[in-house]
Amino acid sequence: MAEQLSTAQIAQYDENGYLLLERQIPEEWLAKLRAEISRFELEAAMLEQSNDRLDLEDSHTPEDPRLRRLKLPHTISDVVAELMTSDHVLGPARDLIGPNLRLHSTKLNMKSAGYGTAVEWHQDYTFYPHTNDDILAIGVCIDDMAEENGPLMVYLGSHKGPVFDHHVGGIFAGAMLPNENGLNPANAVKLMGPAGSVSIHHGRIVHGSALNGSDHARRILFFELMAADAFPIMGSMTRWEGIKDYDTRMLCGQSTLNPRLKDIPVRIPQPQPDVPISIYEIQKGMKKRAFDTIT
């Protein structure tokens, strides 16, 4: 029996590759997350460049601090770590990919009013191919997601298609151009909803987001999860330091030593560019871009 999702919602995810659950996260959690963001914004104001905790906009200065991402926020925020293991997050995930769940990564992406960076079209799975694709990302919308502030967009049903080439000049660039890969723009769906909504997207779905040109922020906390029997393929960008460490990332259920193999497309994200490991830096390798930029 499903914990939270209806049969229709599960079928929609299987068919389309995404779900949007409105007001899934209670307001008290949103207030705590916003307070945490304010704390890290104060930290960013003391920095001149990105570090292993905070990813700064290219236009950042200490006088005009611009924070675009918290890296692995569950490791630096007790609030994020607690929410990550709550039924608000894990309940829908268990309904979609089973009771045994492992954490892949977390990130809190921030598009500040007027200049928030775009994220080019890509498939998460190209960064971390695994033995099967029971992999998803749960996005907690901390602000209202509206058309003007750069909501997440997905290509309907693209999780059932190929793993597109995300290389430029033979180097992994972490992005692709839908119009050059046969995708119909009519199939791009904007995932919009009020603060507290949760978006869930499949690891193979093509997705991206435009810059934030509005006068209000757009911040999303992502929890990337996978079935416990999905193991990284050599060359993946998944951190691997042995099975003991890998099992510390179990969020619920039981771990396994038996990877499940699924006949799905695979493409290795190698060779890597000589840049910091950040999607923003990797995607600078694109010679053409789908989205404009703001400085």
N, C-alpha and C positions, 0 to 999 in steps of 0.2 A: 504494500500500500504506500502511495506517495505521502510525504509529510506535508507539503505545502502546495505543490502545483497540481493543477487539474490535468486530466487526461488530454484535454484539448491544448493546454499550454505545452505539455511535453511533446505532443505531436507537432505543434507549431515550431518548437525549437529544432526538432529532428528535420523538418521540412525546410525551414527558412534559415536556420543557423543562428537565431537570436531570440531573445525575449526582453520585454520591458515590464517590470513589476512596479507599478506606481506606489509611492509612499511605503515601501518595504521597510525602511529604516526609521524608527521613531525619532521625533524631534530632539529628545534629550541626547541622543547619540550625535546628532548633527551639531548641537551646541558644543559638545565636548571636542568634536573634530575641528570645528572652527577655532576654538581656543588653542588647540595644538598648532594649527597653521599659523596663528598669530605669534606663537612662541618661536616657531622656526623662521618667520619673517624677520623677527628681531635679530636672530642669529645671522641671517643672510646679510643684514645691514652692516655686519662687521667683516664681511668677506670681500676680497677683490676678485676671486675666481672660484669656480666650482670645486667641491671637495668630495669625499666619499659619502657624504650625507646629503648634500644639497647641490642641485643642478641649477645653475643660474642662466637667465636669458643672456644672449650675446650683448645686449644693450645695457646690462646691469652695471651700476656703479654703487659704491657705498653710499653716495649722496642720494641716489635714486635706485634703491634696491629692487631687483626684479627676480623673483624666485619662480622657476618653472616646474621643478619636480623635487619631491622628497624621495630619496633612494631607499628602498627597503624600509619603509616607515614602520613596519611591525617590529624592527630591531631597535628603534630609537623612540618609540611611543608606546606606552602601556595601553593607551586608549585604542590605538589601532590593533595591537595584538589581541586585546580582549574582544573587540568587534569581530576580528577574523575568525575566532573560534565559536562565535555565537550562532544560534540557529537562524538568525536573520540572514547570515551569509551561507552557512553550511547546509541548511535545510533544502533550499532550491538546488544546490549543487548535488546533493545526494540523490535527489529525485531524478536528475539528468544523467549522471555518470556513475552512480552506485555508492555504496556505503563506505568504501575504502578510499580515502582521499589524501593526497600528498600536496604540499605547497610547492609551487614552482618559484613564485616571486611575488613581490608587492611593489607598488609605486603609487605616488599621489601626484597626478598631473594637474598643473595649475595654469589656466589661461587668464591672466589678469586683464581687466578692462582696457580696451584700446590697443593692446599689443600682443596678446597671448599667441604663442607660436603655433603654427599649423603642424600637424603630423601627417606626412605623406601616406598615400594608400599602401597598405602592406598586409601580409598575413603573419600573425604571430608565429605560426608553425614553421615559417622559414628561418626564424631565429633559433628555434629549438625543436627540430624534428625528433620524434619519439617512435617507439615500436607500434604504438596505436595512437589514434587521435581523439581519445576521450580526454580532451584538454579544453578548458574554457577559462574565460576571464569574467569576473564579476565586478562591475563598476558601480560604486556607491556615489550617487549624484549629491554633492554637498550643496550645490546651488541649483536653481531652476535651470533646466536645459531648454533653451529656445533657439530658434533658427539663427538669430543674429549673433549668438555668442559662441559659435563653433561647436555644435553638438557632435557626438560620435555619429558617424555614418557607416552603413554596411551595405555590401552588395548582396541582395537577397539570393540565397541559395548557393552562393559561391563556395561554401564549405564542401560542396559535393563535387567540385570541379578540380582542375589541376592545381598543383603548387607552382605558382608563377615564378619566373626567373627574376630575382631581386638583385641581380648583379649589374654593374656598369663598368665596361672596359675590363671585364674579368675579375673585378673586385666586388665583394658583397657590399651593397649599398642600402639594404634594408627597406627597399621601396620599389614600387612598380607603377606604371601608368595604365589605368584601365582602358583608355581609348586605344592603346597600342596592343592590347591583349584580348580584344574581342568582347569586352564587357559592355553591356547596354546601360547607359546613364539612367535610363528609366527604372532600372532595378536598384538604384542607390536609395536607401531609406535612412532618414534622419531619426535618431532615437532621442525623442524629446519628452520631457516630463517634469513635474515639480521636484523640488529638493526632497531628498529621501527616497527617490525612485532608484531602482537597481536595474542596470542593463546587464544582460548575460550574452556573451557572444562566443561562438565556437572558435577553436584555435586556428582553423583553416579558412575562416571567412575573411574576405577582403574588406578592410575597413580603414578609415582615416578621419581626419577632422580639420576643418578650415580654421584660419586664424580667428581670434576674438576681436571684432571691430566694434563691439557694443560698449555701453557704459557700466556693465556689471560683470563680475567675475564668473568664471566657469571652471569649477574644480571637481575632479573625479578621483576617488580612491579605488585602485584596481587590486583585486586579489586574483592571481593566476593559479589555478588548481588543475590537478590531473588525477586520473584513476591511479591507484597505487601500483597497478601492473603495467603502466606506461613507463618505459625506461628510455633514457636519452640514447640517441645514436651517436657514434663517434663522429666528432666534428661539430656537434651541436654546441650552442652557446650556454647550455645548461651547466651550472657548476657541479662538478663531480669530484668528491674527495673520498670516495669509498662508500660501501653500503652502510656502515655504522653512521656516518654523517647523514647519508641520504635518508635513513629511517628517522632521524631527528625531525624531519620535515613532515612526518605523518600528522595530519590534523584530526582524523577520526578513522575508526576501523582498524584493519589489520594490514601490515606490510606483507610483502611476498618476495621470494627469490625467483619467481617464474614470470618473466615478461610475457605479455600477451601480444602476439604478432598479428597485425592486420594488413591486408593487401591494399595499401594506400600509396599515393605519390609521395616521394621524398626528394628533397634537394638540400644539399649541405651548404651552410652559410660560410663557406671558405673560398678563397683566402679572405682574411679580415683586413679592413683598412687600418692604417697606423694612426688611429685616433682614440680618444677615450671611449670606453664602452658605454655609449649612450645612444639611444635611437636618434636623438637630435643631431649628434655629431656624425654618426654613420650615414644618415640620410643626406648630409651635405655632399656626398659623392654623386648625387643625382645631377645630371647635366641639364635635364628639363624637369620642371616641377608642375604638379597639378594645382597647387595652391599658391596664392600670393604670399608675400611676407611684409611685415611691418617692422620698422626700426624704431 
